[in-house]
Amino acid sequence: MLIDQLLVEQRLKVADLAEQGRQQQKLLQAENWLLGQRAKSFIGSAPGLMLSFTAGCLFQLRHNSSVKLLRSVVGFRWITQWF
């Protein structure tokens, strides 16, 4: 009888934890969807388009010697700041 009561309590706890897990999963999915919507709206906005265009231009210039020099100098500054 005591064992049955303990098993019932454990089943209730497991059911409660399972429900909490489902709720958290739904919340996580909603937050991911909202983040995706915000990203899509940002990419379609003027700053997002400008950022995308700038990144594309810089990507095309990645083999340019002046861009390589700038990257190495900035990278070296980051390294020296960490140490």
Backbone as JSON, one array per atom type, in Angstrom:
{
  "sequence": "MLIDQLLVEQRLKVADLAEQGRQQQKLLQAENWLLGQRAKSFIGSAPGLMLSFTAGCLFQLRHNSSVKLLRSVVGFRWITQWF",
  "N": [[0.83, -1.19, 0.0], [1.89, 1.28, 0.83], [3.92, 1.42, -1.01], [2.47, 1.55, -3.38], [1.29, 4.07, -3.05], [3.59, 5.7, -3.07], [4.44, 5.2, -5.67], [2.33, 6.3, -7.12], [2.64, 8.99, -6.43], [5.13, 9.47, -7.58], [4.53, 9.05, -10.28], [2.77, 11.17, -10.69], [4.56, 13.31, -10.32], [6.3, 12.85, -12.47], [4.53, 13.17, -14.6], [3.89, 15.86, -14.25], [6.41, 17.05, -14.64], [6.82, 16.31, -17.29], [4.82, 17.75, -18.54], [5.71, 20.36, -17.98], [8.05, 20.29, -19.51], [6.95, 20.09, -22.1], [5.65, 22.55, -22.24], [7.84, 24.31, -22.07], [9.15, 23.59, -24.42], [7.28, 24.43, -26.35], [7.37, 27.17, -25.86], [10.03, 27.72, -26.53], [9.98, 27.08, -29.27], [8.22, 29.07, -30.14], [9.72, 31.36, -29.55], [11.92, 30.95, -31.25], [10.63, 31.09, -33.74], [9.76, 33.75, -33.66], [12.23, 35.06, -33.57], [13.22, 34.35, -36.08], [11.34, 35.7, -37.7], [11.93, 38.35, -37.0], [14.54, 38.51, -37.96], [14.12, 38.17, -40.71], [12.62, 40.48, -41.25], [14.54, 42.4, -40.63], [16.54, 41.9, -42.55], [15.19, 42.67, -44.82], [14.97, 45.37, -44.44], [16.28, 48.76, -44.77], [18.81, 49.19, -43.34], [19.57, 46.49, -43.06], [19.79, 45.6, -45.7], [21.86, 47.27, -46.53], [23.93, 46.4, -44.87], [24.18, 43.76, -45.76], [24.94, 44.21, -48.44], [27.39, 45.54, -48.03], [28.86, 43.53, -46.73], [28.97, 41.67, -48.81], [30.5, 43.08, -50.69], [32.91, 43.36, -49.28], [33.56, 40.68, -49.05], [34.18, 40.03, -51.67], [36.52, 41.44, -51.92], [38.35, 40.05, -50.43], [40.81, 38.95, -51.11], [42.42, 41.04, -51.65], [45.4, 42.9, -51.14], [45.57, 45.13, -49.41], [43.28, 44.83, -47.86], [43.86, 42.41, -46.61], [46.07, 43.24, -45.1], [44.84, 45.1, -43.38], [43.08, 43.37, -42.0], [44.94, 41.76, -40.68], [46.22, 43.6, -39.01], [44.09, 44.52, -37.39], [43.36, 42.08, -36.28], [45.7, 41.49, -34.89], [45.65, 43.52, -32.98], [43.4, 42.76, -31.48], [44.36, 40.39, -30.4], [46.49, 41.33, -28.82], [45.09, 42.83, -26.97], [43.78, 40.9, -25.49], [45.82, 39.67, -24.14]],
  "CA": [[0.0, 0.0, 0.0], [2.79, 2.42, 0.86], [4.64, 1.42, -2.29], [1.51, 2.06, -4.37], [1.15, 5.52, -2.83], [4.81, 6.32, -3.55], [4.43, 5.11, -7.13], [1.36, 7.29, -7.62], [3.27, 10.3, -6.28], [6.2, 9.57, -8.59], [3.87, 9.21, -11.58], [2.28, 12.55, -10.76], [5.72, 14.18, -10.52], [6.77, 12.64, -13.84], [3.55, 13.81, -15.49], [4.06, 17.31, -14.09], [7.66, 17.43, -15.31], [6.61, 16.16, -18.73], [4.01, 18.9, -18.97], [6.61, 21.51, -17.97], [8.92, 20.15, -20.67], [6.17, 20.44, -23.29], [5.43, 24.01, -22.22], [9.1, 24.96, -22.4], [9.4, 23.34, -25.83], [6.41, 25.32, -27.1], [7.91, 28.52, -25.69], [11.25, 27.78, -27.32], [9.6, 27.13, -30.67], [7.66, 30.39, -30.41], [10.82, 32.33, -29.56], [12.68, 30.74, -32.48], [9.85, 31.62, -34.84], [9.8, 35.2, -33.55], [13.57, 35.47, -33.96], [13.27, 34.23, -37.54], [10.56, 36.8, -38.28], [12.69, 39.59, -36.82], [15.69, 38.47, -38.87], [13.61, 38.42, -42.06], [12.25, 41.89, -41.38], [15.76, 43.2, -40.64], [17.2, 41.73, -43.84], [14.42, 43.43, -45.8], [15.0, 46.8, -44.15], [17.41, 49.49, -45.37], [20.1, 48.85, -42.72], [19.9, 45.11, -43.34], [20.27, 45.52, -47.08], [23.16, 47.93, -46.6], [24.88, 45.5, -44.23], [24.38, 42.63, -46.67], [25.71, 44.69, -49.59], [28.76, 45.8, -47.57], [29.51, 42.24, -46.5], [29.24, 41.1, -50.12], [31.63, 43.8, -51.29], [34.12, 42.99, -48.55], [33.88, 39.3, -49.37], [34.83, 40.02, -52.97], [37.85, 42.04, -51.78], [39.09, 39.34, -49.4], [42.16, 38.62, -51.56], [43.15, 42.28, -51.87], [46.5, 42.99, -50.17], [45.28, 46.12, -48.37], [42.28, 44.24, -46.96], [44.59, 41.43, -45.8], [46.86, 43.99, -44.12], [43.91, 45.64, -42.37], [42.63, 42.26, -41.16], [46.03, 41.3, -39.81], [46.45, 44.63, -37.98], [42.97, 44.47, -36.45], [43.48, 40.81, -35.55], [46.81, 41.61, -33.95], [45.19, 44.36, -31.86], [42.53, 41.94, -30.64], [45.19, 39.44, -29.66], [47.25, 42.04, -27.79], [44.18, 43.27, -25.92], [43.44, 39.74, -24.66], [46.96, 39.26, -23.33]],
  "C": [[0.87, 1.25, 0.0], [3.54, 2.55, -0.46], [3.73, 1.96, -3.39], [1.36, 3.56, -4.26], [2.4, 6.25, -3.33], [4.88, 6.3, -5.08], [3.47, 6.12, -7.75], [1.96, 8.69, -7.54], [4.35, 10.51, -7.34], [5.6, 9.75, -9.99], [3.34, 10.62, -11.75], [3.43, 13.53, -11.0], [6.24, 14.07, -11.95], [5.82, 13.31, -14.82], [3.68, 15.32, -15.44], [5.32, 17.79, -14.81], [7.54, 17.3, -16.83], [5.82, 17.33, -19.29], [4.86, 20.18, -18.99], [7.55, 21.48, -19.17], [8.2, 20.52, -21.97], [5.95, 21.94, -23.38], [6.7, 24.75, -22.61], [9.44, 24.76, -23.87], [8.55, 24.24, -26.71], [6.93, 26.76, -27.03], [9.17, 28.71, -26.53], [10.94, 27.86, -28.81], [9.02, 28.49, -31.04], [8.75, 31.45, -30.46], [11.67, 32.18, -30.82], [11.94, 31.29, -33.69], [9.9, 33.14, -34.84], [11.17, 35.74, -33.96], [13.73, 35.4, -35.48], [12.52, 35.36, -38.23], [11.3, 38.13, -38.16], [13.88, 39.65, -37.77], [15.24, 38.75, -40.3], [13.23, 39.88, -42.25], [13.49, 42.79, -41.38], [16.47, 43.11, -41.99], [16.48, 42.54, -44.92], [14.46, 44.93, -45.57], [16.24, 47.44, -44.78], [18.73, 49.17, -44.68], [20.53, 47.41, -43.0], [20.42, 44.93, -44.76], [21.64, 46.15, -47.23], [24.24, 47.04, -45.98], [25.19, 44.31, -45.14], [25.22, 43.04, -47.87], [27.16, 44.93, -49.2], [29.51, 44.5, -47.34], [29.85, 41.56, -47.83], [30.43, 41.76, -50.8], [32.94, 43.42, -50.6], [34.53, 41.55, -48.84], [34.58, 39.2, -50.71], [36.26, 40.56, -52.89], [38.74, 41.26, -50.81], [40.51, 38.99, -49.81], [43.0, 39.87, -51.83], [44.21, 42.44, -50.78], [46.22, 44.01, -49.08], [44.25, 45.6, -47.37], [42.95, 43.21, -46.05], [45.42, 42.13, -44.73], [45.97, 44.53, -43.01], [43.42, 44.54, -41.45], [43.71, 41.8, -40.2], [46.29, 42.31, -38.7], [45.33, 44.59, -36.94], [43.03, 43.19, -35.64], [44.59, 40.86, -34.53], [46.42, 42.47, -32.75], [44.29, 43.58, -30.93], [43.34, 40.98, -29.8], [45.94, 40.14, -28.54], [46.35, 42.54, -26.67], [43.82, 42.12, -24.98], [44.57, 39.36, -23.75], [47.65, 40.42, -22.74]]
}
